[in-house]
Amino acid sequence: MGFADRYADALTTYSKVILALLLVSTAAVGYGAANIDAGLTIASFGSDSTEAQKLDSLQSNFTTGDENTSVTQVVVRGDDVLTKESLLETLRLQQRLRENETVNATLRDGESTAGLSNLVATAAIRQERSTGTGANASDRNASAGGPSDSGAPPAGQPSLDDQIAQLESMSQSEIDDVLLTVLDPDRTAAGPVDPFTLLATDYEPGTTTASARVTFVFQQADTSGDSLPEDMVAGQLAAQAIADRTVESTDVFTFGAGIVDEESGQATGESFAVITPFAFLLVVGVLFVAYRDLLDVALGLLGTLLVLVWMGGFMGWAGIGVTQILIAVPFLLIGLSIDYALHVVMRYREARAENPDSDPREAMRAGLAGVTVALAATTFTTAVGFTSNLVSPIETIRQFGLVSAFGIVSAFVVFAGLLPALKLELDGLLEQVGFDRRKRAFGTGASAVNRLLGVGATAARKLPVAVVLVALVASAGGAYAATDIDTSINQVDFLPRDSPDWMDSLPEPLRPGDYDLRENVVFLNDKFVQSRDRSQAQILVEGPITSSDTLDRLATAREEINGSSTAITLASGRPSVDGPLSTIERVSARNETFARVVAERDTDGDGVPDRDLGAVYDALYAAAPDEAAAVVSRTDDGEYRALRLAVAIRGGSDTGAVTSEMRAVADGIETDGDLTATATGQPIINEIVQQGLLTTLVQTFLITLGVIVAFLTGIFYRRYGTLSLGAVTMVPVVFALSWILGAMYLLEIPFNTETAIIASIAIGIGVDYAIHISERFVEEVSASADAAAALETTLAGTGGALLASAVTTAGGFGVLLFALVPSLQRFGLVTGTTIVFAFVSSVVVLPSLLVLWWRYLGTDAAVGGTTVGATGD
């Protein structure tokens, strides 16, 4: 008696004990689900590259003042946002934000808001204090924040009440005069905020109209976790509501990390509120067609629910939160659970049909013995396919692999243990009270499904070589296309779109809201400088930074950045680069003492110090320590060790172009010197991650392929005496994977961190399907010695279960096309197509491979301990 027979005998003998133990285990594991962080987060992707390490160094050694600070942007847009009315509205908005308890509790100490309206009002107040008339340009320059002729520092920041009163007392023409001064492109901004960063980049200098501007709201709290604290999120949502009520003369929208998380989570929840009924009806409908029995449908759904309980419990115990990628795991486990349930129930039904006199216990023993090895092999190989993601450098993908693997093992425990025990008890009880529980297995008998599944057997009998050659050519094409597949990723695609019109007719509980978040982010990226990590490249300069030519090199680098295609250019014509030079210029504009230090060490008069740079850095730290610490790093003993350049990147720029251009700038800084310059930042790290994905795919696939082939070879040799069947079984899996890569290329779907997990799904599902076909075929052919008859039996019985499983799984993923989040839509499309390809490869291509294998290699295989001759067509 083999292992499968002993297992089936033990389960049917002690079914009540096993059922009780597994139910208790389910409760224990599922208890951990209460610890899951239910807040949905957009998956983030990190790296351990040199560039990532340098970025960590930047964040550790430079103090930008943004630590534990979140920035909310209030954008006003219209025909003209520089009118007196519009400027006053944003000042009153800032006042109301401070008056609101929810918002005020989170505002940063000191300057908590910044906008062009503040600069204009402050400049006007200082102009009146300085001259009383504001008649000449030099006075206006001083009043706008620059140094006065006497060198006296500018007055303190006026209060919001004073700023509002000032603008209310001015005419539009007077405001326009101040605007022209503040927005003079030849003037160096003395304050920490460049006014051109507050305006849309399409503003034309010298005019007093603009299409859009932004006001920053700074919140202070611990932002070291994966998501913002609840009070900060509440503050941003409250600020959004206040802005909508306050700004009436122009269009307004509010953008912040908390708003993104809130609306993304809400859109995802609403997506699933719409999707779930469709998916449920689809799954239940297919199961009714396949089972034609209410109890078996209910048992299958119950088992699926228990698998999800095990998965949720594991996530809770392991401290793994919910991300958009992990949302795919329940869909995967639902499909796999249905697949396992179908195989167990259909083999049980086949056993009862083969022996009409058997009782449920005998039929379950025979059916379970026939399918247990296939289920165990499928579980191991599928889990290996997903655990291969543990070698990924991306944490969220590693978590996906770990949670999926545990869920797959859970599915085996539930459907090879709990479900058979429960079904056995219930069927026995029902038959005792007079109910006949004999049912025909799906796909058997004369039916349209049987004829459809017979296509693979017919093709294998008549044209096996042609089928394999066609599959091989298609696979070669897919593999070639994979070498040119796009690997880019756009974070905007993780944001929800507005719902399609047809969803507006859904019942109120299912009707999704309106979402402008994605369009707003696109507008921000196109029109404004963004300080978010994903919109900024960094250049870290290390080494002897006090060398006389260091700042000249940075000046050259700034000119090169200005000519790049990815760095954003302000309306003033300057690139948005924050570094030592811009800080020196800014501090010099308001501090004459420091300006003299700079001038004395500028031997060629170009405004860039070129000698005794240590003294320049000392003076910078003395004049503006916070600003200096953001761009010049020094040790506790005063040794200067590194400089930082932050480059604002144009929204939507290709990360490959960003990487190549910023690396070229860094190389220019290093030329002919002892300095080391490293281009880093989130766009560059993302590019490195993307470029490594295909390499990682190939590596993990080869590892997974080797492990699975070795395992299957051992299993098939131990059971049937063949060393070649394991490799043959894996061929259609390779075919299906290459087909999906080719389809992604044709559909212009990028292969990136969002879709990288399809390799695991293609391998996991493909191996599952292929093992069941190969295992059943060898079992049948060992009994009949007729390959054609064995294929027909295999595809009718096992193929029927695979068809029902494929339809439900692919359909379950396919309904993601109705999601409001584009990334989920693409994931559903790719994964659903992957499952279809895996099914077609297993029921059409694999039968031809098995026939050819049987002809040329199976003849001498000691199948079942007996050498069986091959049959002809």
Salt bridges, closest charged atoms under 4 A:
ASP9 OD1 - ARG365 NE 3.15
GLU51 OE2 - ARG663 NH2 3.20
GLU168 OE2 - ARG92 NH2 2.83
ASP194 OD2 - ARG574 NH2 3.32
ASP202 OD2 - LYS527 NZ 3.06
ASP251 OD2 - ARG77 NE 2.69
ASP293 OD1 - ARG437 NH1 2.74
ASP293 OD1 - LYS439 NZ 3.85
ASP296 OD2 - ARG349 NH2 2.76
ASP296 OD1 - LYS423 NZ 2.63
ASP296 OD1 - ARG437 NH2 3.62
ASP339 OD1 - HIS343 NE2 3.19
GLU350 OE1 - ARG776 NH2 2.55
GLU425 OE1 - LYS16 NZ 3.15
GLU425 OE2 - ARG361 NH2 3.92
ASP427 OD2 - LYS423 NZ 3.01
ASP427 OD1 - ARG437 NE 2.79
GLU431 OE2 - ARG352 NH1 2.66
ASP436 OD1 - ARG438 NH1 3.34
ASP493 OD1 - ARG518 NH2 3.44
ASP493 OD2 - ARG826 NH2 3.56
GLU508 OE1 - ARG511 NH1 2.86
GLU542 OE1 - LYS54 NZ 2.84
ASP549 OD2 - ARG553 NE 3.17
GLU585 OE2 - ARG558 NH2 2.90
GLU600 OE1 - ARG601 NH1 3.40
ASP612 OD2 - ARG601 NE 3.19
GLU627 OE1 - ARG586 NE 2.96
GLU627 OE2 - ARG590 NH2 2.24
GLU754 OE1 - ARG826 NH2 2.76
ASP768 OD1 - HIS772 NE2 3.22
GLU775 OE2 - ARG719 NH2 2.80
GLU779 OE2 - ARG347 NH2 3.10
GLU780 OE2 - ARG776 NE 2.91
GLU792 OE2 - ARG461 NH1 3.84
ASP873 OD1 - ARG855 NH2 2.16
